[in-house]
Amino acid sequence: MMSPKAAFFSVESSRGKKVIAKLMEEFNGFIISDRYAAYNYFESSKRQICWAHLKRDFTKLSEKQEELIALIGKALLECQANLFELWHQYKLENFSRNELIRKLDLFEIK
């Protein structure tokens, strides 16, 4: 676990659901994780799949022989790149939080 000011590490014999539930029982924030089933313990609205894992998956799709699947993978990679560029521009203070939210609406799946 971490925040901009602190990091917490715990060495356990497992990373199963029981360990996660005990470690995170009072945690009220968001979690970024891989797709390990034990992380289903968290509400999906409070969980983000790791972007590195997603990028790897999008890349695999983009390299498929089936043209439609490859096009979808390439579109997802482009969307991810655009999203990260938008985030970096916001962090550089090139526009306001309200403008970021407005621009992020373009990424929302309806």
Secondary structure as the mmCIF struct_conf table of DSSP 4:
data_model
#
loop_
_struct_conf.conf_type_id
_struct_conf.id
_struct_conf.beg_label_comp_id
_struct_conf.beg_label_asym_id
_struct_conf.beg_label_seq_id
_struct_conf.end_label_comp_id
_struct_conf.end_label_asym_id
_struct_conf.end_label_seq_id
STRN STRN1 MET A 2 MET A 2
BEND BEND1 PRO A 4 LYS A 5
STRN STRN2 ALA A 7 ALA A 7
BEND BEND2 SER A 13 SER A 13
BEND BEND3 GLY A 16 GLY A 16
HELX_RH_AL_P HELX_RH_AL_P1 LYS A 17 LEU A 23
TURN_TY1_P TURN_TY1_P1 MET A 24 GLU A 26
BEND BEND4 GLY A 29 GLY A 29
STRN STRN3 ILE A 31 SER A 33
BEND BEND5 ARG A 35 ARG A 35
HELX_RH_3T_P HELX_RH_3T_P1 ALA A 37 TYR A 41
BEND BEND6 PHE A 42 PHE A 42
HELX_RH_3T_P HELX_RH_3T_P2 SER A 44 LYS A 46
STRN STRN4 ARG A 47 ILE A 49
HELX_RH_AL_P HELX_RH_AL_P2 TRP A 51 SER A 62
TURN_TY1_P TURN_TY1_P2 GLU A 63 GLU A 63
BEND BEND7 GLN A 65 GLU A 66
HELX_RH_AL_P HELX_RH_AL_P3 GLU A 67 LYS A 91
TURN_TY1_P TURN_TY1_P3 LEU A 92 GLU A 93
BEND BEND8 ASN A 94 PHE A 95
HELX_RH_AL_P HELX_RH_AL_P4 ARG A 97 LEU A 104
HELX_RH_3T_P HELX_RH_3T_P3 ASP A 105 PHE A 107
#
